[in-house]
Amino acid sequence: MPKLTNTLPLLSLLMVSCFNLGWNLKTANGQKTWCIVNPSTTHSELLVNLDYACSHVRCSQIQQGSSCFYPNTYHHHASFAMNLYYQFMGRHEEDCNFTNSALISLSDPSSGSCIYESGGNLEAYGKPYNKTYETWCVAKPATEDDMLQENINFSCNHVDCSPIQDGGSCFSPTTLMNHAAFAMNLYYQSTGRGSNSCEFRGTGLLVTTNPGTQLQN
């Protein structure tokens, strides 16, 4: 279970859901998109998504010895496979649903030698060019645990992370990925929602779907 540093209540926010805030972002012509797992997805759902995607596309890159095997986590492997499926199917919004456990990312989830396939633009999944979208900040699926903890510690030294403390409304699932996404997004929203606020040393992603409400739909 992740240990959090002491938090500073610098910001008082009404928590309707774990990720209840968004921010408008104007997207450019030709904006690429990727499909990743919602940080709140359970282990069993990750397995279902991984199996489903790999039954339709070739997932050899996440096999042992291949370029995208590491980090050897279901969150990373499922995201990689789901994105392959999303790209293969034509990048429509419904191709990145996976029973409401997926998010469309405006940021490249690739990490190191592992390249997440990309293509198309926002029009490819049913939305026109040059439109304003709400955005949230989450962690790259391939982010290592030590970096996730660093992101939690940094964010929670600036914002109130009590909802992901034991007994808090967003404590479950008790994973570093879920807790980091909550803390990173809260920091992103509280600091003006600029792209640099979701940088986190290259481990942050901007997504266009609310991670806190999607699993409740």
GROMACS elastic network, one bead per residue, 0.5 to 0.9 nm:
[ bonds ]
;  ai    aj funct       b0    kb
    1   174     6  0.63573   500
    1   175     6  0.68980   500
    1   176     6  0.77006   500
    2   149     6  0.73643   500
    2   174     6  0.76538   500
    2   175     6  0.71741   500
    2   176     6  0.60838   500
    2   179     6  0.81535   500
    3   149     6  0.81104   500
    3   153     6  0.88326   500
    3   165     6  0.87868   500
    4     7     6  0.80883   500
    4   149     6  0.80798   500
    4   152     6  0.69749   500
    4   153     6  0.62620   500
    4   156     6  0.76094   500
    4   161     6  0.85206   500
    4   164     6  0.88548   500
    4   165     6  0.76542   500
    5   152     6  0.81607   500
    5   153     6  0.56759   500
    5   154     6  0.86772   500
    5   156     6  0.68679   500
    5   157     6  0.71853   500
    6   153     6  0.84530   500
    6   156     6  0.72865   500
    6   157     6  0.68500   500
    6   161     6  0.88822   500
    7    10     6  0.87414   500
    7   153     6  0.86214   500
    7   155     6  0.87326   500
    7   156     6  0.51312   500
    7   157     6  0.51150   500
    7   158     6  0.70404   500
    7   159     6  0.65890   500
    7   160     6  0.55888   500
    7   161     6  0.63456   500
    7   162     6  0.75926   500
    8    11     6  0.82873   500
    8   156     6  0.70786   500
    8   157     6  0.57091   500
    8   158     6  0.59209   500
    8   159     6  0.59009   500
    8   160     6  0.58343   500
    8   161     6  0.84575   500
    9    12     6  0.68846   500
    9   157     6  0.87958   500
    9   158     6  0.76402   500
    9   159     6  0.58856   500
    9   161     6  0.83722   500
   10   158     6  0.64714   500
   10   159     6  0.56023   500
   10   160     6  0.67397   500
   11   158     6  0.82476   500
   11   159     6  0.58357   500
   11   160     6  0.64531   500
   11   190     6  0.73554   500
   12   159     6  0.85184   500
   12   160     6  0.74766   500
   13   160     6  0.86445   500
   14    17     6  0.87511   500
   14    20     6  0.85117   500
   15    18     6  0.64089   500
   15    19     6  0.77870   500
   15    20     6  0.65486   500
   15    21     6  0.88427   500
   15   163     6  0.85589   500
   15   169     6  0.88731   500
   16    19     6  0.80582   500
   16    20     6  0.59044   500
   17    21     6  0.87220   500
   17   169     6  0.84661   500
   17   170     6  0.82983   500
   17   212     6  0.57709   500
   17   213     6  0.66307   500
   18    21     6  0.88251   500
   18   163     6  0.78844   500
   18   169     6  0.75251   500
   18   170     6  0.58356   500
   18   182     6  0.68749   500
   18   211     6  0.79296   500
   18   213     6  0.77174   500
   19    22     6  0.80232   500
   19   136     6  0.77925   500
   19   182     6  0.67925   500
   19   185     6  0.73419   500
   19   186     6  0.78201   500
   19   210     6  0.63479   500
   19   211     6  0.60572   500
   19   213     6  0.72081   500
   20   210     6  0.71829   500
   20   211     6  0.85624   500
   20   212     6  0.65513   500
   20   213     6  0.75930   500
   21   134     6  0.86528   500
   21   135     6  0.84220   500
   21   136     6  0.73966   500
   21   185     6  0.85114   500
   21   186     6  0.82542   500
   21   189     6  0.69443   500
   21   210     6  0.79378   500
   22   133     6  0.87428   500
   22   134     6  0.50025   500
   22   135     6  0.51250   500
   22   136     6  0.56512   500
   22   189     6  0.73090   500
   22   193     6  0.87322   500
   22   208     6  0.86175   500
   22   209     6  0.88793   500
   22   210     6  0.73756   500
   23   133     6  0.73589   500
   23   135     6  0.51230   500
   23   136     6  0.71681   500
   23   189     6  0.75659   500
   23   193     6  0.67746   500
   24   132     6  0.56878   500
   24   135     6  0.63826   500
   24   193     6  0.89573   500
   25   131     6  0.81711   500
   25   132     6  0.51689   500
   25   133     6  0.51112   500
   25   134     6  0.60861   500
   25   135     6  0.67161   500
   26   130     6  0.63836   500
   26   131     6  0.58305   500
   26   133     6  0.64653   500
   26   134     6  0.89855   500
   27    30     6  0.86035   500
   27    31     6  0.65556   500
   27   106     6  0.88783   500
   27   122     6  0.83797   500
   27   129     6  0.72720   500
   27   130     6  0.52584   500
   27   131     6  0.59219   500
   27   132     6  0.62924   500
   27   133     6  0.74273   500
   28    31     6  0.56339   500
   28   129     6  0.68611   500
   28   130     6  0.53618   500
   28   131     6  0.79929   500
   29   121     6  0.76332   500
   29   122     6  0.82808   500
   29   129     6  0.55555   500
   29   130     6  0.60167   500
   30   120     6  0.70344   500
   30   121     6  0.50091   500
   30   122     6  0.72750   500
   30   123     6  0.84201   500
   30   129     6  0.76232   500
   31   106     6  0.74275   500
   31   119     6  0.89135   500
   31   120     6  0.75055   500
   31   122     6  0.60645   500
   31   123     6  0.88104   500
   31   129     6  0.82801   500
   32   105     6  0.86703   500
   32   106     6  0.65600   500
   32   107     6  0.80892   500
   32   108     6  0.83661   500
   32   118     6  0.65847   500
   32   119     6  0.58582   500
   32   120     6  0.57402   500
   32   122     6  0.68134   500
   33    87     6  0.89225   500
   33    91     6  0.78651   500
   33   104     6  0.65322   500
   33   105     6  0.55863   500
   33   106     6  0.50792   500
   33   107     6  0.71422   500
   33   108     6  0.76673   500
   33   118     6  0.66763   500
   33   119     6  0.70979   500
   33   120     6  0.72410   500
   33   121     6  0.61919   500
   33   122     6  0.68623   500
   34    83     6  0.59630   500
   34    84     6  0.88790   500
   34    86     6  0.76042   500
   34    87     6  0.77017   500
   34    91     6  0.81676   500
   34    96     6  0.86303   500
   34   103     6  0.83230   500
   34   104     6  0.56675   500
   34   105     6  0.50289   500
   34   106     6  0.66897   500
   34   107     6  0.74358   500
   34   108     6  0.68911   500
   34   109     6  0.74806   500
   34   116     6  0.78354   500
   34   117     6  0.78617   500
   34   118     6  0.63695   500
   34   119     6  0.83422   500
   35    79     6  0.69067   500
   35    80     6  0.81703   500
   35    82     6  0.63201   500
   35    84     6  0.82489   500
   35    85     6  0.87061   500
   35    86     6  0.64048   500
   35    87     6  0.82886   500
   35    91     6  0.86225   500
   35    95     6  0.86103   500
   35    96     6  0.57876   500
   35    97     6  0.87564   500
   35   102     6  0.66929   500
   35   103     6  0.57726   500
   35   105     6  0.59894   500
   35   109     6  0.88171   500
   36    39     6  0.88249   500
   36    75     6  0.87886   500
   36    76     6  0.85422   500
   36    78     6  0.78910   500
   36    80     6  0.72173   500
   36    81     6  0.88649   500
   36    82     6  0.66083   500
   36    83     6  0.62763   500
   36    96     6  0.79638   500
   36   101     6  0.88162   500
   36   102     6  0.56459   500
   36   103     6  0.53738   500
   36   104     6  0.64684   500
   36   105     6  0.69381   500
   36   109     6  0.79806   500
   36   140     6  0.85259   500
   36   141     6  0.72765   500
   37    40     6  0.82847   500
   37    41     6  0.69241   500
   37    46     6  0.78559   500
   37    49     6  0.87990   500
   37    75     6  0.68012   500
   37    76     6  0.82287   500
   37    78     6  0.69339   500
   37    79     6  0.51551   500
   37    80     6  0.88714   500
   37    82     6  0.76884   500
   37    98     6  0.88433   500
   37   101     6  0.61473   500
   37   103     6  0.60472   500
   37   104     6  0.88349   500
   37   141     6  0.75257   500
   38    41     6  0.55104   500
   38    75     6  0.89579   500
   38    79     6  0.88777   500
   38   100     6  0.84892   500
   38   101     6  0.53309   500
   38   103     6  0.56969   500
   38   138     6  0.86838   500
   38   178     6  0.85226   500
   38   211     6  0.60337   500
   38   212     6  0.87842   500
   38   214     6  0.83588   500
   38   215     6  0.83033   500
   39    42     6  0.85525   500
   39    75     6  0.80599   500
   39   101     6  0.85635   500
   39   102     6  0.86906   500
   39   138     6  0.74936   500
   39   139     6  0.79735   500
   39   141     6  0.82965   500
   39   175     6  0.87238   500
   39   177     6  0.58084   500
   39   179     6  0.84231   500
   39   180     6  0.87477   500
   39   181     6  0.66384   500
   39   182     6  0.87918   500
   39   211     6  0.72581   500
   40   101     6  0.79516   500
   40   172     6  0.80383   500
   40   173     6  0.63598   500
   40   175     6  0.84834   500
   40   177     6  0.79198   500
   40   178     6  0.53798   500
   40   179     6  0.88221   500
   40   181     6  0.87846   500
   40   211     6  0.73897   500
   40   212     6  0.77767   500
   40   215     6  0.77871   500
   41    44     6  0.83267   500
   41    45     6  0.62418   500
   41    46     6  0.65825   500
   41    75     6  0.85220   500
   41   101     6  0.60014   500
   41   102     6  0.83456   500
   41   173     6  0.79741   500
   41   178     6  0.83532   500
   41   215     6  0.78717   500
   42    45     6  0.52347   500
   42    46     6  0.62671   500
   42    47     6  0.88668   500
   42   173     6  0.70775   500
   43    46     6  0.50888   500
   43    47     6  0.64781   500
   43    48     6  0.88610   500
   43    74     6  0.75923   500
   43    75     6  0.82987   500
   44    47     6  0.52364   500
   44    48     6  0.64307   500
   44    49     6  0.87985   500
   45    48     6  0.50305   500
   45    49     6  0.61359   500
   45    50     6  0.84958   500
   45   101     6  0.78083   500
   46    49     6  0.51660   500
   46    50     6  0.60608   500
   46    51     6  0.85831   500
   46    74     6  0.63402   500
   46    75     6  0.66029   500
   46    77     6  0.87845   500
   46    78     6  0.60167   500
   46    79     6  0.86316   500
   46   101     6  0.86170   500
   47    50     6  0.50854   500
   47    51     6  0.61015   500
   47    52     6  0.84830   500
   47    74     6  0.71588   500
   47    78     6  0.73165   500
   48    51     6  0.52565   500
   48    52     6  0.60564   500
   48    53     6  0.85776   500
   48    78     6  0.88258   500
   48    98     6  0.89967   500
   49    52     6  0.51367   500
   49    53     6  0.60396   500
   49    54     6  0.84354   500
   49    78     6  0.62491   500
   49    79     6  0.85736   500
   49    81     6  0.81675   500
   49    82     6  0.70089   500
   49    98     6  0.65479   500
   49    99     6  0.88523   500
   49   101     6  0.85898   500
   50    53     6  0.53911   500
   50    54     6  0.60701   500
   50    55     6  0.85126   500
   50    74     6  0.79555   500
   50    77     6  0.70701   500
   50    79     6  0.78834   500
   50    80     6  0.87030   500
   50    81     6  0.61662   500
   50    82     6  0.69636   500
   51    54     6  0.52866   500
   51    55     6  0.61138   500
   51    56     6  0.89995   500
   51    78     6  0.83563   500
   51    81     6  0.87284   500
   52    55     6  0.52346   500
   52    56     6  0.69535   500
   52    81     6  0.88464   500
   52    82     6  0.84955   500
   52    98     6  0.88888   500
   53    56     6  0.54718   500
   53    57     6  0.62452   500
   53    58     6  0.86254   500
   53    59     6  0.83635   500
   53    78     6  0.80446   500
   53    81     6  0.56122   500
   53    82     6  0.55293   500
   53    83     6  0.85634   500
   53    84     6  0.76786   500
   53    85     6  0.57122   500
   53    86     6  0.88213   500
   54    57     6  0.50510   500
   54    58     6  0.59521   500
   54    59     6  0.56480   500
   54    81     6  0.62230   500
   54    82     6  0.81354   500
   54    84     6  0.87148   500
   54    85     6  0.79262   500
   55    58     6  0.76921   500
   55    59     6  0.87899   500
   56    85     6  0.69612   500
   56    88     6  0.89792   500
   57    81     6  0.76523   500
   57    84     6  0.67592   500
   57    85     6  0.61089   500
   57    88     6  0.76235   500
   58    61     6  0.81642   500
   58    81     6  0.82939   500
   58    84     6  0.82517   500
   59    62     6  0.59634   500
   59    63     6  0.72159   500
   59    77     6  0.88997   500
   59    80     6  0.82775   500
   59    81     6  0.62256   500
   59    84     6  0.80932   500
   60    63     6  0.52289   500
   60    64     6  0.86385   500
   60    66     6  0.71560   500
   60    68     6  0.87736   500
   61    64     6  0.82649   500
   61    65     6  0.84636   500
   61    66     6  0.51006   500
   61    67     6  0.57463   500
   61    68     6  0.52424   500
   61    69     6  0.66718   500
   61    80     6  0.88179   500
   61   114     6  0.82571   500
   62    65     6  0.81778   500
   62    66     6  0.60191   500
   62    67     6  0.69542   500
   62    70     6  0.77002   500
   62    72     6  0.84352   500
   62    76     6  0.89695   500
   62    77     6  0.62304   500
   62    80     6  0.77999   500
   62    81     6  0.82336   500
   63    66     6  0.56108   500
   63    67     6  0.83703   500
   63    68     6  0.74881   500
   63    69     6  0.55400   500
   64    67     6  0.85649   500
   64    68     6  0.84353   500
   64    69     6  0.54643   500
   64    70     6  0.82719   500
   64    72     6  0.86380   500
   65    68     6  0.84018   500
   65    69     6  0.66056   500
   65    70     6  0.88761   500
   66    69     6  0.56022   500
   66    70     6  0.84604   500
   67    70     6  0.75180   500
   67   113     6  0.60892   500
   67   114     6  0.54859   500
   67   115     6  0.83851   500
   68    71     6  0.76136   500
   68    72     6  0.86027   500
   68    76     6  0.86839   500
   68    77     6  0.78864   500
   68    80     6  0.81824   500
   68   111     6  0.87795   500
   68   113     6  0.72811   500
   68   115     6  0.76897   500
   68   116     6  0.89868   500
   69    72     6  0.57118   500
   69    73     6  0.85126   500
   69    76     6  0.87065   500
   69    77     6  0.74202   500
   69   114     6  0.83588   500
   70    73     6  0.75225   500
   70    76     6  0.82447   500
   70    77     6  0.86316   500
   70   114     6  0.84846   500
   70   142     6  0.77410   500
   71    74     6  0.89494   500
   71    76     6  0.69430   500
   71    77     6  0.83522   500
   71   142     6  0.60780   500
   71   143     6  0.77988   500
   71   144     6  0.69096   500
   72    75     6  0.87215   500
   72    76     6  0.73297   500
   72    77     6  0.73016   500
   72   142     6  0.88225   500
   73    76     6  0.54566   500
   73    77     6  0.62037   500
   73    78     6  0.84343   500
   73   141     6  0.87993   500
   73   142     6  0.80937   500
   74    77     6  0.50114   500
   74    78     6  0.56443   500
   74    79     6  0.81824   500
   75    78     6  0.53502   500
   75    79     6  0.60965   500
   75    80     6  0.86188   500
   75   141     6  0.59512   500
   75   142     6  0.77529   500
   75   177     6  0.85212   500
   76    79     6  0.51738   500
   76    80     6  0.61453   500
   76    81     6  0.86582   500
   76   140     6  0.83199   500
   76   142     6  0.51254   500
   76   143     6  0.82834   500
   77    80     6  0.51852   500
   77    81     6  0.62213   500
   77    82     6  0.85339   500
   77   141     6  0.82990   500
   77   142     6  0.84856   500
   78    81     6  0.51655   500
   78    82     6  0.59377   500
   78    83     6  0.84492   500
   78   141     6  0.88451   500
   79    82     6  0.50725   500
   79    83     6  0.60244   500
   79    84     6  0.85781   500
   79   102     6  0.84077   500
   79   109     6  0.89714   500
   79   141     6  0.66114   500
   79   142     6  0.88527   500
   80    83     6  0.52618   500
   80    84     6  0.63583   500
   80    85     6  0.88219   500
   80   109     6  0.87427   500
   80   115     6  0.89463   500
   80   116     6  0.64480   500
   80   117     6  0.85660   500
   80   141     6  0.83711   500
   81    84     6  0.50899   500
   81    85     6  0.63278   500
   81    86     6  0.86510   500
   82    85     6  0.50716   500
   82    86     6  0.61124   500
   82    87     6  0.86563   500
   82    95     6  0.87541   500
   82    96     6  0.73421   500
   82    98     6  0.82640   500
   82   102     6  0.83024   500
   83    87     6  0.60893   500
   83    88     6  0.83797   500
   83    91     6  0.89575   500
   83    96     6  0.77173   500
   83   116     6  0.71623   500
   83   117     6  0.72034   500
   83   118     6  0.82764   500
   84    87     6  0.52543   500
   84    88     6  0.59773   500
   84    89     6  0.85199   500
   84   116     6  0.76647   500
   84   117     6  0.65188   500
   84   118     6  0.85177   500
   85    88     6  0.50306   500
   85    89     6  0.60059   500
   85    90     6  0.86479   500
   85    91     6  0.85750   500
   85    95     6  0.73369   500
   85    96     6  0.82434   500
   86    89     6  0.53491   500
   86    90     6  0.64897   500
   86    91     6  0.51165   500
   86    92     6  0.72890   500
   86    93     6  0.85537   500
   86    94     6  0.86650   500
   86    95     6  0.50595   500
   86    96     6  0.57402   500
   87    90     6  0.53860   500
   87    91     6  0.50320   500
   87    92     6  0.85058   500
   87    95     6  0.82763   500
   87   117     6  0.71389   500
   87   118     6  0.66236   500
   87   119     6  0.68621   500
   87   120     6  0.82704   500
   88    91     6  0.72958   500
   89    92     6  0.72950   500
   89    95     6  0.65007   500
   90    95     6  0.76507   500
   90   119     6  0.89015   500
   90   120     6  0.80346   500
   90   124     6  0.68448   500
   90   125     6  0.76014   500
   91    94     6  0.82273   500
   91    95     6  0.62139   500
   91    96     6  0.75811   500
   91   119     6  0.80513   500
   91   120     6  0.70739   500
   91   121     6  0.81115   500
   91   122     6  0.84682   500
   91   124     6  0.56239   500
   91   125     6  0.52339   500
   91   126     6  0.88176   500
   92    95     6  0.52204   500
   92    96     6  0.71984   500
   92   122     6  0.87767   500
   92   123     6  0.85421   500
   92   124     6  0.57638   500
   92   126     6  0.61942   500
   93    96     6  0.55982   500
   93    97     6  0.71224   500
   93   104     6  0.79892   500
   93   124     6  0.82323   500
   93   126     6  0.65821   500
   93   127     6  0.86553   500
   94    97     6  0.53961   500
   94    98     6  0.82925   500
   94   125     6  0.77275   500
   95    98     6  0.76456   500
   95   125     6  0.82561   500
   96   100     6  0.84998   500
   96   101     6  0.85912   500
   96   102     6  0.58717   500
   96   103     6  0.67571   500
   96   104     6  0.67316   500
   97   100     6  0.50746   500
   97   101     6  0.62960   500
   97   102     6  0.52515   500
   97   103     6  0.73736   500
   97   104     6  0.88266   500
   98   101     6  0.55069   500
   98   102     6  0.59945   500
   99   102     6  0.78210   500
   99   215     6  0.83139   500
  100   103     6  0.84014   500
  100   214     6  0.57555   500
  100   215     6  0.55186   500
  100   216     6  0.81988   500
  100   217     6  0.71498   500
  101   211     6  0.86745   500
  101   214     6  0.69994   500
  101   215     6  0.60508   500
  102   209     6  0.86210   500
  102   211     6  0.84609   500
  102   214     6  0.82293   500
  102   215     6  0.88635   500
  103   207     6  0.64217   500
  103   208     6  0.71406   500
  103   209     6  0.57586   500
  103   210     6  0.80231   500
  103   211     6  0.72151   500
  103   214     6  0.86037   500
  104   206     6  0.87143   500
  104   207     6  0.55689   500
  104   208     6  0.58721   500
  104   209     6  0.65322   500
  105   108     6  0.73173   500
  105   109     6  0.79848   500
  105   205     6  0.66675   500
  105   206     6  0.57565   500
  105   208     6  0.63407   500
  105   209     6  0.83260   500
  106   135     6  0.88648   500
  106   205     6  0.72089   500
  106   206     6  0.55382   500
  106   207     6  0.57138   500
  106   208     6  0.72266   500
  107   204     6  0.81476   500
  107   205     6  0.51407   500
  107   206     6  0.55950   500
  107   207     6  0.73958   500
  108   111     6  0.85752   500
  108   115     6  0.87724   500
  108   116     6  0.73449   500
  108   118     6  0.82033   500
  108   140     6  0.85956   500
  108   205     6  0.73014   500
  109   115     6  0.78780   500
  109   116     6  0.63413   500
  109   139     6  0.89121   500
  109   140     6  0.55734   500
  109   141     6  0.69669   500
  109   142     6  0.76446   500
  109   203     6  0.83563   500
  109   204     6  0.86273   500
  109   205     6  0.71028   500
  110   113     6  0.78704   500
  110   114     6  0.57289   500
  110   116     6  0.50212   500
  110   117     6  0.83848   500
  110   140     6  0.81037   500
  110   141     6  0.89040   500
  110   142     6  0.78966   500
  111   114     6  0.53555   500
  111   115     6  0.65689   500
  111   116     6  0.82351   500
  111   140     6  0.82675   500
  111   142     6  0.65940   500
  111   143     6  0.81849   500
  111   202     6  0.88718   500
  111   203     6  0.86564   500
  112   115     6  0.75353   500
  115   118     6  0.88136   500
  120   123     6  0.77103   500
  120   124     6  0.58706   500
  120   125     6  0.86933   500
  121   124     6  0.54052   500
  121   125     6  0.75909   500
  121   129     6  0.80633   500
  122   125     6  0.57725   500
  122   126     6  0.70646   500
  122   127     6  0.56656   500
  122   128     6  0.64652   500
  122   129     6  0.63698   500
  122   130     6  0.88020   500
  122   131     6  0.89243   500
  123   126     6  0.52643   500
  123   129     6  0.59286   500
  124   127     6  0.71587   500
  124   128     6  0.84221   500
  125   128     6  0.87640   500
  127   131     6  0.79333   500
  128   131     6  0.64619   500
  133   208     6  0.64593   500
  134   207     6  0.82728   500
  134   208     6  0.57849   500
  134   209     6  0.75777   500
  134   210     6  0.83587   500
  135   193     6  0.85600   500
  135   206     6  0.60063   500
  135   207     6  0.54140   500
  135   209     6  0.69830   500
  135   210     6  0.76111   500
  136   185     6  0.60272   500
  136   186     6  0.89339   500
  136   188     6  0.77680   500
  136   189     6  0.78235   500
  136   193     6  0.86297   500
  136   198     6  0.87726   500
  136   205     6  0.81153   500
  136   206     6  0.55821   500
  136   207     6  0.53440   500
  136   208     6  0.65432   500
  136   209     6  0.72708   500
  136   210     6  0.65691   500
  136   211     6  0.76753   500
  137   181     6  0.68602   500
  137   182     6  0.83638   500
  137   184     6  0.62773   500
  137   186     6  0.82447   500
  137   187     6  0.88255   500
  137   188     6  0.65141   500
  137   189     6  0.83333   500
  137   193     6  0.89322   500
  137   197     6  0.86866   500
  137   198     6  0.58788   500
  137   204     6  0.63864   500
  137   205     6  0.55331   500
  137   207     6  0.63352   500
  138   141     6  0.89003   500
  138   177     6  0.86248   500
  138   178     6  0.86636   500
  138   180     6  0.75162   500
  138   182     6  0.73936   500
  138   183     6  0.87765   500
  138   184     6  0.64033   500
  138   185     6  0.62088   500
  138   198     6  0.79222   500
  138   203     6  0.84681   500
  138   204     6  0.56874   500
  138   205     6  0.53210   500
  138   206     6  0.66118   500
  138   207     6  0.73147   500
  138   211     6  0.83683   500
  139   142     6  0.83016   500
  139   143     6  0.68267   500
  139   148     6  0.76362   500
  139   151     6  0.88550   500
  139   177     6  0.70253   500
  139   178     6  0.87302   500
  139   180     6  0.68643   500
  139   181     6  0.55690   500
  139   184     6  0.75948   500
  139   198     6  0.88482   500
  139   200     6  0.85730   500
  139   203     6  0.56470   500
  139   205     6  0.58457   500
  139   206     6  0.88066   500
  140   143     6  0.54315   500
  140   177     6  0.89366   500
  140   202     6  0.84560   500
  140   203     6  0.52609   500
  140   204     6  0.57318   500
  140   205     6  0.60340   500
  141   144     6  0.86528   500
  141   177     6  0.80373   500
  141   203     6  0.86516   500
  142   203     6  0.83514   500
  143   146     6  0.83918   500
  143   147     6  0.64966   500
  143   148     6  0.65110   500
  143   177     6  0.84394   500
  143   203     6  0.62771   500
  143   204     6  0.89925   500
  144   147     6  0.54664   500
  144   148     6  0.63087   500
  144   149     6  0.88238   500
  145   149     6  0.62166   500
  145   150     6  0.86324   500
  145   176     6  0.68399   500
  145   177     6  0.79956   500
  146   149     6  0.51631   500
  146   150     6  0.63026   500
  146   151     6  0.87563   500
  147   151     6  0.61627   500
  147   152     6  0.85822   500
  147   203     6  0.81542   500
  148   151     6  0.50783   500
  148   152     6  0.62856   500
  148   153     6  0.87001   500
  148   176     6  0.62700   500
  148   177     6  0.66960   500
  148   179     6  0.85301   500
  148   180     6  0.57383   500
  148   181     6  0.86189   500
  148   203     6  0.84783   500
  149   153     6  0.61286   500
  149   154     6  0.85374   500
  149   176     6  0.68246   500
  149   177     6  0.89273   500
  149   179     6  0.88437   500
  149   180     6  0.70008   500
  150   153     6  0.50930   500
  150   154     6  0.60422   500
  150   155     6  0.84769   500
  150   180     6  0.87374   500
  151   154     6  0.51974   500
  151   155     6  0.60075   500
  151   156     6  0.83304   500
  151   180     6  0.62196   500
  151   181     6  0.87705   500
  151   183     6  0.76184   500
  151   184     6  0.67102   500
  151   200     6  0.67344   500
  151   203     6  0.87964   500
  152   155     6  0.53085   500
  152   156     6  0.58558   500
  152   157     6  0.84551   500
  152   161     6  0.87793   500
  152   176     6  0.83347   500
  152   179     6  0.70768   500
  152   180     6  0.50633   500
  152   181     6  0.82935   500
  152   182     6  0.85461   500
  152   183     6  0.57555   500
  152   184     6  0.69352   500
  153   156     6  0.52817   500
  153   157     6  0.62136   500
  153   180     6  0.88469   500
  153   183     6  0.86141   500
  154   157     6  0.53912   500
  154   158     6  0.70601   500
  154   183     6  0.87423   500
  154   184     6  0.86818   500
  155   158     6  0.54095   500
  155   159     6  0.62176   500
  155   160     6  0.86774   500
  155   161     6  0.82452   500
  155   180     6  0.85286   500
  155   183     6  0.56057   500
  155   184     6  0.59139   500
  155   185     6  0.87584   500
  155   186     6  0.76944   500
  155   187     6  0.56140   500
  155   188     6  0.88106   500
  156   159     6  0.50715   500
  156   160     6  0.61243   500
  156   161     6  0.55685   500
  156   162     6  0.88557   500
  156   183     6  0.63508   500
  156   184     6  0.85072   500
  156   186     6  0.88448   500
  156   187     6  0.79479   500
  157   160     6  0.79022   500
  157   161     6  0.87178   500
  158   187     6  0.70559   500
  158   190     6  0.89796   500
  159   183     6  0.78024   500
  159   186     6  0.69168   500
  159   187     6  0.62755   500
  159   190     6  0.77314   500
  160   163     6  0.79819   500
  160   183     6  0.84853   500
  160   186     6  0.83313   500
  161   164     6  0.58735   500
  161   165     6  0.70388   500
  161   179     6  0.89473   500
  161   182     6  0.81342   500
  161   183     6  0.63874   500
  161   186     6  0.82448   500
  162   165     6  0.50854   500
  162   166     6  0.83541   500
  162   167     6  0.88913   500
  162   168     6  0.62823   500
  162   169     6  0.86058   500
  162   170     6  0.87158   500
  162   171     6  0.88422   500
  163   166     6  0.81284   500
  163   167     6  0.77745   500
  163   169     6  0.51147   500
  163   170     6  0.51049   500
  163   171     6  0.63317   500
  163   182     6  0.89040   500
  164   167     6  0.77799   500
  164   168     6  0.53345   500
  164   169     6  0.68085   500
  164   172     6  0.76268   500
  164   174     6  0.83367   500
  164   178     6  0.89321   500
  164   179     6  0.62238   500
  164   182     6  0.77571   500
  164   183     6  0.83418   500
  165   168     6  0.52192   500
  165   169     6  0.83996   500
  165   170     6  0.78424   500
  165   171     6  0.57500   500
  166   169     6  0.88016   500
  166   170     6  0.89301   500
  166   171     6  0.59204   500
  166   172     6  0.87247   500
  166   174     6  0.88848   500
  167   170     6  0.83489   500
  167   171     6  0.65027   500
  167   172     6  0.89142   500
  168   171     6  0.52440   500
  168   172     6  0.83645   500
  169   172     6  0.76856   500
  170   173     6  0.76528   500
  170   174     6  0.87348   500
  170   178     6  0.86800   500
  170   179     6  0.79615   500
  170   182     6  0.80855   500
  171   174     6  0.58079   500
  171   175     6  0.86346   500
  171   178     6  0.85384   500
  171   179     6  0.73455   500
  172   175     6  0.76305   500
  172   178     6  0.80368   500
  172   179     6  0.85609   500
  173   176     6  0.89822   500
  173   178     6  0.66875   500
  173   179     6  0.82488   500
  174   177     6  0.86040   500
  174   178     6  0.70925   500
  174   179     6  0.72075   500
  175   178     6  0.53680   500
  175   179     6  0.62386   500
  175   180     6  0.84182   500
  176   179     6  0.51302   500
  176   180     6  0.57233   500
  176   181     6  0.83267   500
  177   180     6  0.52215   500
  177   181     6  0.61123   500
  177   182     6  0.86792   500
  178   181     6  0.52223   500
  178   182     6  0.63178   500
  178   183     6  0.87739   500
  179   182     6  0.51766   500
  179   183     6  0.62380   500
  179   184     6  0.85144   500
  180   183     6  0.51571   500
  180   184     6  0.58516   500
  180   185     6  0.83373   500
  181   184     6  0.51612   500
  181   185     6  0.59563   500
  181   186     6  0.84647   500
  181   204     6  0.86651   500
  181   211     6  0.88266   500
  182   185     6  0.53488   500
  182   186     6  0.62036   500
  182   187     6  0.87273   500
  182   211     6  0.89714   500
  182   212     6  0.87164   500
  183   186     6  0.51539   500
  183   187     6  0.62432   500
  183   188     6  0.85805   500
  184   187     6  0.51671   500
  184   188     6  0.60889   500
  184   189     6  0.86590   500
  184   197     6  0.86027   500
  184   198     6  0.71003   500
  184   200     6  0.81753   500
  184   204     6  0.78499   500
  185   189     6  0.60700   500
  185   190     6  0.84650   500
  185   197     6  0.89755   500
  185   198     6  0.76151   500
  186   189     6  0.52296   500
  186   190     6  0.60860   500
  186   191     6  0.86569   500
  187   190     6  0.51418   500
  187   191     6  0.61343   500
  187   192     6  0.89432   500
  187   193     6  0.84654   500
  187   197     6  0.72567   500
  187   198     6  0.81703   500
  188   191     6  0.55625   500
  188   192     6  0.68466   500
  188   193     6  0.50844   500
  188   194     6  0.73882   500
  188   195     6  0.84441   500
  188   196     6  0.85839   500
  188   198     6  0.57079   500
  189   192     6  0.59932   500
  189   193     6  0.50305   500
  189   194     6  0.85986   500
  189   197     6  0.82226   500
  190   193     6  0.70583   500
  191   194     6  0.75286   500
  191   197     6  0.66686   500
  192   197     6  0.75953   500
  193   196     6  0.80675   500
  193   197     6  0.60771   500
  193   198     6  0.76857   500
  194   197     6  0.53385   500
  194   198     6  0.73310   500
  195   198     6  0.55505   500
  195   199     6  0.67216   500
  195   206     6  0.81216   500
  196   200     6  0.80626   500
  197   200     6  0.74714   500
  197   204     6  0.88057   500
  198   201     6  0.88761   500
  198   202     6  0.84956   500
  198   203     6  0.81858   500
  198   204     6  0.51480   500
  198   205     6  0.66308   500
  198   206     6  0.71405   500
  199   202     6  0.53100   500
  199   203     6  0.64233   500
  199   204     6  0.51160   500
  199   205     6  0.76084   500
  200   203     6  0.53435   500
  200   204     6  0.55513   500
  201   204     6  0.76405   500
  202   205     6  0.84290   500
  207   210     6  0.77418   500
  207   211     6  0.84449   500
  208   211     6  0.89573   500
  209   212     6  0.88549   500
  209   213     6  0.86374   500
  209   214     6  0.73650   500
  210   213     6  0.58037   500
  210   214     6  0.61621   500
  211   214     6  0.56958   500
  211   215     6  0.75169   500
  212   215     6  0.69866   500
  212   216     6  0.77837   500
  213   216     6  0.51841   500
  213   217     6  0.66148   500
  214   217     6  0.54472   500
